[in-house]
């Protein structure tokens, strides 16, 4: 049923939580899957410490996260940092091209 519906437009005004509130009973299996995958794990470790590969990441006394969740969080951080670096390098190249195209007379 869900796949047969029109695609929901991606806009800044779209309220995903409201959509689930209105459609959760209509799609109980999809709601259960979304709840499992979109849940935000709560940990007591500061984010700087959790993602620091230089020191202690997580110990059993401070977190109940499964090792695969920690691994997924670290991979996601790596991907985000890589994208940010790529975007800043592209912006720097664009500015360099813009400045080199300008001529001083």
Buried (B, 14 or more C-beta within 10 A) or exposed (E): EEEEEEEEEEEEEEEEEEEBEEBBEEBEEBBEEBEEEEEEEEBEBEEEBBBEEEEEBBEEEEBEBEEEBBEEBBEEBEEEEEEEEEEEEEEEEEEEEEEEEEEEE
